[in-house]
Every structure is written in structure tokens, then in C-alpha cells.
């Protein structure tokens, strides 16, 4: 049987995934009511999960529209995790690195060597 902490973590992950849905991305976010409907959860549970996720920058709240969207930290984590994976794919010859954006460090190094 899952502990309260495991249940809270699962709820947080479900909320993040709902904010990454096509609907949320198309609409620029979702409100607590819509997320709770999607997940079949109580609004109070979703609200608590969103509050905790917002404290860590994983979601952002639009106070005017009363909606939430994925936060800056999700994208930062994705970039950090993706860089080494893309490098390993390139090393194996998968070709995924062709579309990989150059980092600021790479761009500076390239400019320095051409000066």
C-alpha cells in the first residue's frame, strides 16, 4: 500500500503530466478545476500539489487567468538531462545531434577560435 508521501509524489507527477498535455499547451495552461476533472482528483488535492510544485519552479501560476502552466525549472531540467543523452546518441552514430542547439559555451569557443 502506498504511503502518503508516495501518493503525493504520484499526484504531483500526474499534475505535471496534465500540464504537459496537448490541451494545456494549446490553451497556455489549465485551472485547478480542469486539472482535477482530468485526473479524477479533488480540487483541494490538486491545489496542494500545484502549490508545492510552484514553490520549486516546476509550475507557474497566471494570477490573472487563474491557470497554471509548466514552469521554467521543468525546461531547465529537460535541457540538463537531454544534453548528455544527445551526446551519447551522437557518439553511437544515431545522428540526433544534428538538430541539437549549440550551448552558449560552444558558441563562445567557436567565436574565440575564429578571431
GUGUPA-132290 format. One record per residue: residue in one letter; x, y, z of N, C-alpha, C in turn; residue number from 1. Coordinates in nm, 4 decimals. Example, Ala and Ser with C-alpha at 12.3 -4.5 7.8 and 13.67 -1.06 7.14 Angstrom:
REM GUGUPA-132290
SEVO  resn      n.px      n.py      n.pz     ca.px     ca.py     ca.pz      c.px      c.py      c.pz  resi
SEVO     A    1.3190   -0.5690    0.7800    1.2300   -0.4500    0.7800    1.3200   -0.3300    0.7800     1
SEVO     S    1.2850   -0.2250    0.7080    1.3670   -0.1060    0.7140    1.2900    0.0030    0.7870     2
END
This chain:
REM GUGUPA-132290
SEVO  resn      n.px      n.py      n.pz     ca.px     ca.py     ca.pz      c.px      c.py      c.pz  resi
SEVO     X    0.0852   -0.1187    0.0000    0.0000    0.0000    0.0000    0.0894    0.1245    0.0000     1
SEVO     X    0.0637    0.2186   -0.0914    0.1475    0.3390   -0.0981    0.1325    0.4256    0.0271     2
SEVO     X    0.2432    0.4872    0.0651    0.2409    0.5802    0.1778    0.1840    0.7133    0.1317     3
SEVO     X    0.1552    0.8018    0.2287    0.1042    0.9351    0.1937    0.2027    1.0091    0.1058     4
SEVO     X    0.3321    0.9944    0.1351    0.4349    1.0631    0.0567    0.4362    1.0125   -0.0876     5
SEVO     X    0.4272    0.8795   -0.1046    0.4242    0.8234   -0.2400    0.3015    0.8726   -0.3165     6
SEVO     X    0.1883    0.8783   -0.2478    0.0657    0.9266   -0.3107    0.0801    1.0723   -0.3520     7
SEVO     X    0.1416    1.1537   -0.2671    0.1634    1.2950   -0.3003    0.2563    1.3096   -0.4192     8
SEVO     X    0.3591    1.2280   -0.4237    0.4522    1.2336   -0.5369    0.3807    1.1935   -0.6651     9
SEVO     X    0.3031    1.0875   -0.6584    0.2267    1.0451   -0.7764    0.1307    1.1551   -0.8223    10
SEVO     X    0.0644    1.2174   -0.7283   -0.0294    1.3249   -0.7609    0.0451    1.4399   -0.8289    11
SEVO     X    0.1614    1.4750   -0.7768    0.2406    1.5811   -0.8369    0.2823    1.5482   -0.9794    12
SEVO     X    0.3212    1.4237   -1.0011    0.3595    1.3807   -1.1358    0.2393    1.3850   -1.2292    13
SEVO     X    0.1248    1.3392   -1.1816    0.0028    1.3450   -1.2630   -0.0300    1.4889   -1.3019    14
SEVO     X   -0.0146    1.5805   -1.2079   -0.0422    1.7218   -1.2357    0.0547    1.7747   -1.3411    15
SEVO     X    0.1829    1.7428   -1.3266    0.2806    1.7866   -1.4264    0.2466    1.7313   -1.5642    16
SEVO     X    0.2120    1.6048   -1.5697    0.1777    1.5450   -1.6988    0.0525    1.6091   -1.7589    17
SEVO     X   -0.0438    1.6445   -1.6756   -0.1640    1.7100   -1.7287   -0.1285    1.8472   -1.7856    18
SEVO     X   -0.0348    1.9175   -1.7221    0.0073    2.0490   -1.7729    0.0924    2.0374   -1.8988    19
SEVO     X    0.1421    1.9180   -1.9257    0.2153    1.8931   -2.0499    0.1268    1.8367   -2.1597    20
SEVO     X   -0.0030    1.8248   -2.1330   -0.0962    1.7699   -2.2326   -0.1164    1.8680   -2.3472    21
SEVO     X   -0.1647    1.8152   -2.4576   -0.1938    1.8996   -2.5745   -0.2904    2.0113   -2.5383    22
SEVO     X   -0.3919    1.9778   -2.4616   -0.4925    2.0772   -2.4227   -0.4303    2.1924   -2.3449    23
SEVO     X   -0.3477    2.1589   -2.2452   -0.2856    2.2630   -2.1620   -0.1881    2.3471   -2.2432    24
SEVO     X   -0.1114    2.2833   -2.3286   -0.0143    2.3578   -2.4097   -0.0849    2.4483   -2.5096    25
SEVO     X   -0.1933    2.3991   -2.5684   -0.2693    2.4792   -2.6662   -0.3337    2.6002   -2.5995    26
SEVO     X   -0.3872    2.5797   -2.4777   -0.4582    2.6860   -2.4073   -0.3681    2.7744   -2.3220    27
SEVO     X   -0.2408    2.7419   -2.3142   -0.1487    2.8216   -2.2333   -0.1600    2.7933   -2.0845    28
SEVO     X   -0.2169    2.6802   -2.0493   -0.2275    2.6412   -1.9096   -0.3648    2.5862   -1.8774    29
SEVO     X   -0.3821    2.5497   -1.7502   -0.5089    2.4940   -1.7035   -0.5360    2.5397   -1.5624    30
SEVO     X   -0.6639    2.5494   -1.5301   -0.7044    2.5826   -1.3946   -0.7161    2.4580   -1.3079    31
SEVO     X   -0.7274    2.4806   -1.1790   -0.7379    2.3715   -1.0826   -0.8582    2.2828   -1.1136    32
SEVO     X   -0.9703    2.3434   -1.1470   -1.0924    2.2661   -1.1734   -1.0725    2.1715   -1.2912    33
SEVO     X   -1.0156    2.2217   -1.3997   -0.9955    2.1368   -1.5184   -0.8966    2.0248   -1.4899    34
SEVO     X   -0.7893    2.0558   -1.4190   -0.6911    1.9515   -1.3856   -0.7560    1.8451   -1.2989    35
SEVO     X   -0.8338    1.8869   -1.1998   -0.8978    1.7894   -1.1115   -0.9975    1.7028   -1.1887    36
SEVO     X   -1.0673    1.7609   -1.2852   -1.1584    1.6825   -1.3696   -1.0817    1.5802   -1.4523    37
SEVO     X   -0.9717    1.6234   -1.5119   -0.8909    1.5331   -1.5941   -0.8384    1.4153   -1.5133    38
SEVO     X   -0.7947    1.4441   -1.3924   -0.7294    1.3416   -1.3105   -0.8256    1.2640   -1.2216    39
SEVO     X   -0.9473    1.3129   -1.2091   -1.0412    1.2488   -1.1187   -0.9993    1.2649   -0.9730    40
SEVO     X   -0.9443    1.3806   -0.9422   -0.8960    1.4114   -0.8069   -0.9759    1.5273   -0.7497    41
SEVO     X   -0.9721    1.5389   -0.6185   -1.0361    1.6515   -0.5506   -0.9594    1.7798   -0.5830    42
SEVO     X   -1.0325    1.8901   -0.5951   -0.9673    2.0188   -0.6230   -0.8665    2.0550   -0.5142    43
SEVO     X   -0.8968    2.0228   -0.3886   -0.8043    2.0561   -0.2799   -0.6721    1.9806   -0.2945    44
SEVO     X   -0.6785    1.8552   -0.3410   -0.5560    1.7771   -0.3619   -0.4725    1.8371   -0.4749    45
SEVO     X   -0.5394    1.8728   -0.5830   -0.4700    1.9323   -0.6977   -0.4107    2.0672   -0.6586    46
SEVO     X   -0.4853    2.1449   -0.5853   -0.4385    2.2763   -0.5418   -0.3129    2.2642   -0.4552    47
SEVO     X   -0.3126    2.1698   -0.3633   -0.1940    2.1491   -0.2779   -0.0737    2.1041   -0.3605    48
SEVO     X   -0.0980    2.0155   -0.4549    0.0110    1.9686   -0.5411    0.0685    2.0843   -0.6229    49
SEVO     X   -0.0196    2.1677   -0.6791    0.0256    2.2827   -0.7580    0.1057    2.3808   -0.6729    50
SEVO     X    0.0618    2.4026   -0.5509    0.1333    2.4941   -0.4616    0.2751    2.4432   -0.4360    51
SEVO     X    0.2886    2.3145   -0.4075    0.4210    2.2569   -0.3829    0.5075    2.2636   -0.5085    52
SEVO     X    0.4514    2.2320   -0.6239    0.5264    2.2362   -0.7492    0.5693    2.3791   -0.7827    53
SEVO     X    0.4846    2.4763   -0.7530    0.5176    2.6167   -0.7789    0.6335    2.6637   -0.6903    54
SEVO     X    0.6397    2.6137   -0.5683    0.7487    2.6521   -0.4781    0.8855    2.6154   -0.5356    55
SEVO     X    0.8896    2.5130   -0.6186    1.0149    2.4669   -0.6782    1.0328    2.5126   -0.8230    56
SEVO     X    0.9432    2.5959   -0.8708    0.9550    2.6466   -1.0077    0.9139    2.5459   -1.1136    57
SEVO     X    0.8500    2.4365   -1.0731    0.8095    2.3346   -1.1688    0.6805    2.3722   -1.2409    58
SEVO     X    0.5993    2.4576   -1.1798    0.4821    2.5146   -1.2454    0.4794    2.6636   -1.2158    59
SEVO     X    0.4119    2.7375   -1.3034    0.3946    2.8816   -1.2852    0.2463    2.9124   -1.2838    60
SEVO     X    0.2083    3.0064   -1.2008    0.0679    3.0452   -1.1895    0.0451    3.1778   -1.2616    61
SEVO     X   -0.0576    3.1805   -1.3430   -0.1013    3.3043   -1.4064   -0.2123    3.3596   -1.3182    62
SEVO     X   -0.1811    3.4601   -1.2396   -0.2772    3.5143   -1.1433   -0.3991    3.5770   -1.2101    63
SEVO     X   -0.3803    3.6344   -1.3269   -0.4929    3.6979   -1.3962   -0.5925    3.5945   -1.4480    64
SEVO     X   -0.5412    3.4890   -1.5106   -0.6285    3.3880   -1.5702   -0.6607    3.2740   -1.4735    65
SEVO     X   -0.5955    3.2734   -1.3576   -0.6134    3.1670   -1.2585   -0.5822    3.0296   -1.3171    66
SEVO     X   -0.4747    3.0241   -1.3951   -0.4309    2.8977   -1.4551   -0.2859    2.8710   -1.4181    67
SEVO     X   -0.2447    2.7493   -1.4445   -0.1066    2.7070   -1.4223   -0.0519    2.6514   -1.5525    68
SEVO     X    0.0789    2.6625   -1.5669    0.1486    2.6021   -1.6805    0.2821    2.5488   -1.6311    69
SEVO     X    0.3473    2.4705   -1.7148    0.4777    2.4180   -1.6767    0.5724    2.5339   -1.6500    70
SEVO     X    0.6543    2.5197   -1.5476    0.7447    2.6262   -1.5067    0.8835    2.6156   -1.5683    71
SEVO     X    0.9612    2.7182   -1.5474    1.0951    2.7291   -1.6062    1.1855    2.6139   -1.5646    72
SEVO     X    1.1700    2.5643   -1.4431    1.2616    2.4602   -1.3947    1.2423    2.3282   -1.4694    73
SEVO     X    1.1219    2.3000   -1.5155    1.0983    2.1783   -1.5953    1.1840    2.1831   -1.7216    74
SEVO     X    1.1840    2.2987   -1.7867    1.2599    2.3124   -1.9107    1.4104    2.3090   -1.8840    75
SEVO     X    1.4527    2.3671   -1.7727    1.5943    2.3636   -1.7361    1.6387    2.2202   -1.7086    76
SEVO     X    1.5577    2.1448   -1.6376    1.5903    2.0048   -1.6102    1.5953    1.9228   -1.7383    77
SEVO     X    1.5003    1.9470   -1.8266    1.4970    1.8747   -1.9533    1.6235    1.9026   -2.0344    78
SEVO     X    1.6663    2.0271   -2.0344    1.7863    2.0612   -2.1092    1.9086    1.9950   -2.0476    79
SEVO     X    1.9202    1.9987   -1.9159    2.0338    1.9359   -1.8490    2.0376    1.7857   -1.8737    80
SEVO     X    1.9230    1.7222   -1.8683    1.9168    1.5777   -1.8893    1.9372    1.5425   -2.0361    81
SEVO     X    1.8892    1.6272   -2.1249    1.8956    1.5984   -2.2671    2.0329    1.6121   -2.3281    82
SEVO     X    2.1125    1.7063   -2.2828    2.2451    1.7296   -2.3411    2.3324    1.6036   -2.3392    83
SEVO     X    2.3515    1.5386   -2.2240    2.4352    1.4176   -2.2239    2.3752    1.3047   -2.3073    84
SEVO     X    2.2434    1.2918   -2.3069    2.1799    1.1863   -2.3865    2.2023    1.2098   -2.5343    85
SEVO     X    2.1896    1.3343   -2.5773    2.2132    1.3648   -2.7180    2.3587    1.3402   -2.7545    86
SEVO     X    2.4502    1.3721   -2.6655    2.5923    1.3485   -2.6910    2.6204    1.1997   -2.7069    87
SEVO     X    2.5594    1.1179   -2.6195    2.5802    0.9721   -2.6284    2.5226    0.9183   -2.7583    88
SEVO     X    2.4075    0.9707   -2.7997    2.3490    0.9252   -2.9267    2.4397    0.9609   -3.0435    89
SEVO     X    2.4970    1.0800   -3.0387    2.5870    1.1219   -3.1459    2.7080    1.0301   -3.1503    90
SEVO     X    2.7620    0.9978   -3.0325    2.8783    0.9108   -3.0256    2.8489    0.7713   -3.0806    91
SEVO     X    2.7246    0.7277   -3.0698    2.6855    0.5960   -3.1228    2.6453    0.6056   -3.2694    92
SEVO     X    2.6473    0.7254   -3.3253    2.6143    0.7422   -3.4662    2.4668    0.7476   -3.4971    93
SEVO     X    2.3852    0.7876   -3.3993    2.2401    0.7930   -3.4215    2.1973    0.9174   -3.4961    94
SEVO     X    2.2832    1.0153   -3.5048    2.2519    1.1347   -3.5817    2.1604    1.2344   -3.5146    95
SEVO     X    2.1212    1.2120   -3.3915    2.0287    1.3048   -3.3249    2.0943    1.4378   -3.2944    96
SEVO     X    2.2259    1.4410   -3.2929    2.2936    1.5646   -3.2549    2.2840    1.6722   -3.3618    97
SEVO     X    2.2470    1.6378   -3.4832    2.2378    1.7388   -3.5884    2.1397    1.8488   -3.5551    98
SEVO     X    2.0333    1.8137   -3.4848    1.9341    1.9155   -3.4516    1.9580    1.9749   -3.3134    99
SEVO     X    2.0652    1.9364   -3.2480    2.0952    1.9832   -3.1126    2.1400    2.1281   -3.1148   100
SEVO     X    2.0765    2.2125   -3.0346    2.1190    2.3530   -3.0310    2.2561    2.3653   -2.9664   101
SEVO     X    2.3315    2.4615   -3.0140    2.4635    2.4841   -2.9562    2.4481    2.5578   -2.8256   102
SEVO     X    2.5276    2.5200   -2.7295    2.5218    2.5880   -2.5998    2.5988    2.7192   -2.6089   103
SEVO     X    2.5767    2.8042   -2.5105    2.6467    2.9321   -2.5063    2.7967    2.9090   -2.4979   104
SEVO     X    2.8389    2.8048   -2.4254    2.9809    2.7739   -2.4109    3.0405    2.7368   -2.5469   105
SEVO     X    2.9712    2.6529   -2.6232    3.0184    2.6124   -2.7551    3.0278    2.7330   -2.8468   106
SEVO     X    2.9281    2.8201   -2.8416    2.9282    2.9379   -2.9275    3.0452    3.0290   -2.8955   107
SEVO     X    3.0755    3.0478   -2.7665    3.1896    3.1328   -2.7284    3.3203    3.0705   -2.7766   108
SEVO     X    3.3329    2.9400   -2.7599    3.4555    2.8724   -2.8020    3.4751    2.8856   -2.9505   109
SEVO     X    3.3672    2.8734   -3.0277    3.3767    2.8847   -3.1730    3.4172    3.0249   -3.2127   110
SEVO     X    3.3598    3.1259   -3.1472    3.3952    3.2632   -3.1814    3.5402    3.2916   -3.1460   111
SEVO     X    3.5846    3.2398   -3.0325    3.7205    3.2666   -2.9883    3.8221    3.2062   -3.0847   112
SEVO     X    3.7909    3.0871   -3.1396    3.8863    3.0214   -3.2279    3.8891    3.0836   -3.3669   113
SEVO     X    3.7839    3.1579   -3.4039    3.7811    3.2201   -3.5365    3.8307    3.3634   -3.5337   114
SEVO     X    3.8593    3.4178   -3.4165    3.9020    3.5553   -3.4069    4.0474    3.5708   -3.4436   115
END
